[in-house]
Amino acid sequence: MNKKGTILLSSFARSTMVGAAEPLLAQLECPMIQVRYTGLPSSKTSFDELRPFRERLIRMQGTYRPFSPDYLILSAIVKALDIAAYHFTREPDFFALRPEQSRTLS
């Protein structure tokens, strides 16, 4: 990253590029951007609404033999929800059980 907050292509990446565009690509800078989700509902509210769905998936998962194909598919869905919740809320343990008094007001 340079002083302007952009990422420069590494010398390795530039050396692997071939063709007439190489001189142009060697000078390519990729600006860092921040994504804003304007007009969308609160991500915490949206993921709170998914809690019952996640709990049902976990209950369903308990009915299958551990590490069976059905168990693993349900596990993948639960993990995908956890990762999506972290991405949008920036809370690593968004779905974790927490005492009511430890939750912050949003």
Backbone as CSV, one residue per row, in Angstrom:
resi,resn,N_x,N_y,N_z,CA_x,CA_y,CA_z,C_x,C_y,C_z
1,MET,0.852,-1.161,0.000,0.000,0.000,0.000,0.898,1.223,0.000
2,ASN,0.550,2.205,-0.797,1.348,3.410,-0.829,0.732,4.495,0.058
3,LYS,1.319,5.698,0.047,0.863,6.774,0.925,-0.543,7.265,0.593
4,LYS,-0.986,7.077,-0.645,-2.312,7.543,-1.038,-3.404,6.552,-0.644
5,GLY,-3.052,5.459,0.016,-4.037,4.470,0.424,-4.470,3.561,-0.701
6,THR,-3.602,3.358,-1.671,-3.930,2.461,-2.771,-2.966,1.295,-2.769
7,ILE,-3.363,0.236,-3.429,-2.546,-0.968,-3.493,-1.868,-1.011,-4.854
8,LEU,-0.562,-1.174,-4.851,0.183,-1.287,-6.100,0.374,-2.757,-6.426
9,LEU,0.385,-3.064,-7.704,0.643,-4.440,-8.104,2.075,-4.805,-7.735
10,SER,2.260,-5.997,-7.225,3.601,-6.426,-6.850,4.449,-6.650,-8.097
11,SER,5.750,-6.671,-7.924,6.636,-6.909,-9.060,6.405,-8.301,-9.631
12,PHE,6.044,-9.263,-8.758,5.746,-10.607,-9.250,4.517,-10.589,-10.156
13,ALA,3.466,-9.886,-9.720,2.244,-9.816,-10.528,2.528,-9.121,-11.860
14,ARG,3.335,-8.069,-11.814,3.665,-7.372,-13.062,4.498,-8.255,-13.974
15,SER,5.399,-9.053,-13.397,6.275,-9.883,-14.227,5.526,-11.034,-14.880
16,THR,4.381,-11.428,-14.307,3.625,-12.526,-14.897,2.676,-12.067,-15.993
17,MET,2.501,-10.743,-16.133,1.615,-10.220,-17.171,2.373,-10.125,-18.484
18,VAL,1.727,-10.468,-19.563,2.373,-10.413,-20.865,1.508,-9.615,-21.828
19,GLY,2.104,-9.188,-22.923,1.345,-8.494,-23.961,1.590,-7.002,-23.956
20,ALA,0.890,-6.320,-24.851,1.074,-4.880,-25.039,0.573,-4.071,-23.852
21,ALA,-0.329,-4.624,-23.063,-0.891,-3.882,-21.936,0.022,-3.871,-20.722
22,GLU,1.132,-4.578,-20.790,2.013,-4.687,-19.626,2.461,-3.329,-19.087
23,PRO,2.923,-2.378,-19.905,3.332,-1.091,-19.330,2.184,-0.373,-18.624
24,LEU,0.976,-0.492,-19.149,-0.166,0.146,-18.509,-0.527,-0.546,-17.206
25,LEU,-0.492,-1.855,-17.199,-0.850,-2.600,-15.998,0.186,-2.420,-14.900
26,ALA,1.417,-2.172,-15.274,2.468,-1.975,-14.274,2.198,-0.723,-13.455
27,GLN,1.466,0.241,-14.020,1.178,1.485,-13.315,-0.204,1.467,-12.663
28,LEU,-0.930,0.366,-12.771,-2.284,0.269,-12.256,-2.301,0.387,-10.743
29,GLU,-3.190,1.214,-10.240,-3.397,1.344,-8.807,-4.852,1.016,-8.519
30,CYS,-5.084,0.240,-7.480,-6.441,-0.134,-7.096,-6.806,0.643,-5.836
31,PRO,-7.756,1.574,-5.914,-8.104,2.354,-4.713,-8.834,1.496,-3.694
32,MET,-8.600,1.781,-2.429,-9.310,1.099,-1.356,-10.678,1.756,-1.232
33,ILE,-11.716,0.970,-1.125,-13.049,1.531,-1.032,-13.746,1.015,0.214
34,GLN,-14.729,1.776,0.664,-15.536,1.351,1.791,-16.952,1.143,1.272
35,VAL,-17.517,-0.004,1.586,-18.858,-0.326,1.123,-19.862,0.186,2.143
36,ARG,-20.862,0.899,1.652,-21.942,1.379,2.513,-23.241,0.747,2.024
37,TYR,-24.040,0.292,2.946,-25.298,-0.365,2.614,-26.447,0.595,2.906
38,THR,-26.542,1.662,2.143,-27.598,2.642,2.370,-28.930,2.114,1.859
39,GLY,-29.977,2.428,2.560,-31.298,2.001,2.155,-31.657,0.589,2.587
40,LEU,-30.731,-0.110,3.193,-31.006,-1.468,3.659,-31.342,-1.420,5.148
41,PRO,-32.162,-2.365,5.618,-32.464,-2.385,7.053,-31.208,-2.694,7.867
42,SER,-31.299,-2.451,9.145,-30.170,-2.728,10.038,-29.760,-4.190,9.921
43,SER,-28.474,-4.423,9.753,-28.002,-5.800,9.602,-28.226,-6.602,10.886
44,LYS,-28.100,-5.956,12.043,-28.320,-6.674,13.301,-29.775,-7.114,13.413
45,THR,-30.692,-6.248,13.005,-32.113,-6.604,13.035,-32.391,-7.754,12.082
46,SER,-31.820,-7.681,10.901,-32.042,-8.738,9.904,-31.526,-10.082,10.394
47,PHE,-30.342,-10.099,10.984,-29.786,-11.361,11.460,-30.471,-11.843,12.734
48,ASP,-31.010,-10.920,13.538,-31.812,-11.344,14.693,-33.039,-12.117,14.236
49,GLU,-33.612,-11.711,13.105,-34.777,-12.414,12.568,-34.425,-13.818,12.077
50,LEU,-33.151,-14.069,11.807,-32.713,-15.390,11.347,-32.365,-16.350,12.488
51,ARG,-32.371,-15.867,13.718,-32.031,-16.732,14.857,-32.903,-17.989,14.932
52,PRO,-34.239,-17.874,14.819,-35.062,-19.103,14.893,-34.720,-20.094,13.775
53,PHE,-34.436,-19.595,12.586,-34.062,-20.464,11.468,-32.769,-21.210,11.786
54,ARG,-31.786,-20.498,12.318,-30.506,-21.122,12.682,-30.697,-22.171,13.773
55,GLU,-31.533,-21.856,14.760,-31.786,-22.824,15.839,-32.474,-24.080,15.300
56,ARG,-33.413,-23.919,14.357,-34.064,-25.093,13.755,-33.059,-25.936,12.986
57,LEU,-32.128,-25.288,12.281,-31.093,-26.030,11.559,-30.249,-26.863,12.518
58,ILE,-29.900,-26.279,13.655,-29.082,-26.998,14.639,-29.863,-28.169,15.220
59,ARG,-31.168,-27.970,15.481,-31.994,-29.087,15.971,-32.092,-30.191,14.923
60,MET,-32.272,-29.804,13.662,-32.317,-30.796,12.584,-31.004,-31.558,12.502
61,GLN,-29.901,-30.834,12.648,-28.579,-31.443,12.563,-28.423,-32.528,13.637
62,GLY,-29.035,-32.309,14.791,-28.956,-33.284,15.882,-29.677,-34.583,15.604
63,THR,-30.527,-34.600,14.601,-31.261,-35.830,14.287,-30.482,-36.745,13.347
64,TYR,-29.383,-36.270,12.807,-28.581,-37.071,11.868,-27.308,-37.571,12.535
65,ARG,-26.791,-38.647,12.005,-25.533,-39.213,12.498,-24.413,-38.203,12.236
66,PRO,-23.570,-37.921,13.254,-22.479,-36.968,13.053,-21.601,-37.336,11.851
67,PHE,-21.286,-36.345,11.080,-20.422,-36.430,9.903,-21.041,-37.198,8.735
68,SER,-22.349,-37.442,8.810,-23.042,-38.004,7.643,-23.234,-36.869,6.640
69,PRO,-23.530,-37.165,5.378,-23.714,-36.095,4.387,-24.780,-35.076,4.804
70,ASP,-25.905,-35.540,5.340,-26.960,-34.616,5.760,-26.486,-33.711,6.893
71,TYR,-25.784,-34.290,7.857,-25.245,-33.538,8.984,-24.278,-32.455,8.497
72,LEU,-23.401,-32.825,7.570,-22.399,-31.887,7.074,-23.016,-30.746,6.263
73,ILE,-24.064,-31.032,5.490,-24.730,-29.973,4.738,-25.365,-28.963,5.690
74,LEU,-26.046,-29.466,6.702,-26.655,-28.559,7.677,-25.586,-27.761,8.424
75,SER,-24.473,-28.398,8.717,-23.366,-27.708,9.368,-22.828,-26.575,8.484
76,ALA,-22.730,-26.833,7.196,-22.243,-25.807,6.264,-23.189,-24.609,6.223
77,ILE,-24.494,-24.870,6.287,-25.460,-23.765,6.270,-25.346,-22.926,7.541
78,VAL,-25.210,-23.597,8.681,-25.062,-22.876,9.952,-23.790,-22.032,9.925
79,LYS,-22.700,-22.597,9.441,-21.438,-21.852,9.373,-21.554,-20.683,8.411
80,ALA,-22.265,-20.866,7.301,-22.457,-19.770,6.347,-23.241,-18.623,6.990
81,LEU,-24.257,-18.949,7.788,-25.002,-17.902,8.505,-24.101,-17.164,9.487
82,ASP,-23.264,-17.913,10.202,-22.341,-17.291,11.155,-21.379,-16.348,10.452
83,ILE,-20.847,-16.767,9.327,-19.889,-15.946,8.584,-20.575,-14.708,8.016
84,ALA,-21.780,-14.880,7.482,-22.515,-13.735,6.940,-22.848,-12.739,8.048
85,ALA,-23.247,-13.247,9.217,-23.551,-12.355,10.343,-22.305,-11.583,10.750
86,TYR,-21.167,-12.232,10.792,-19.924,-11.528,11.131,-19.586,-10.477,10.080
87,HIS,-19.745,-10.819,8.817,-19.417,-9.882,7.735,-20.233,-8.599,7.846
88,PHE,-21.531,-8.730,8.087,-22.390,-7.554,8.078,-22.477,-6.841,9.413
89,THR,-22.303,-7.546,10.530,-22.437,-6.902,11.839,-21.097,-6.601,12.496
90,ARG,-20.054,-7.254,12.048,-18.709,-7.147,12.640,-18.675,-7.637,14.080
91,GLU,-19.602,-8.521,14.428,-19.585,-9.178,15.735,-19.215,-10.636,15.507
92,PRO,-18.034,-11.075,15.969,-17.580,-12.433,15.678,-18.503,-13.525,16.205
93,ASP,-19.168,-13.288,17.315,-20.046,-14.304,17.903,-21.476,-13.784,17.949
94,PHE,-21.975,-13.316,16.844,-23.301,-12.693,16.813,-24.389,-13.628,17.315
95,PHE,-24.359,-14.894,16.934,-25.405,-15.841,17.309,-25.129,-16.540,18.639
96,ALA,-24.029,-16.200,19.306,-23.694,-16.857,20.574,-24.736,-16.515,21.632
97,LEU,-24.978,-17.451,22.540,-25.898,-17.197,23.642,-25.225,-16.258,24.630
98,ARG,-25.914,-15.171,24.921,-25.372,-14.185,25.853,-26.456,-13.814,26.855
99,PRO,-26.064,-13.520,28.074,-27.059,-13.045,29.031,-27.648,-11.716,28.544
100,GLU,-28.893,-11.487,28.845,-29.595,-10.290,28.370,-28.885,-9.001,28.803
101,GLN,-28.349,-8.970,30.029,-27.724,-7.750,30.518,-26.408,-7.433,29.814
102,SER,-25.806,-8.405,29.130,-24.532,-8.130,28.473,-24.701,-7.580,27.067
103,ARG,-25.916,-7.570,26.543,-26.155,-7.051,25.200,-26.175,-5.533,25.224
104,THR,-25.605,-4.934,24.204,-25.613,-3.479,24.114,-26.827,-3.040,23.311
105,LEU,-27.320,-1.886,23.636,-28.463,-1.355,22.906,-27.990,-0.784,21.582
106,SER,-28.725,-1.046,20.517,-28.341,-0.534,19.204,-29.225,0.609,18.796
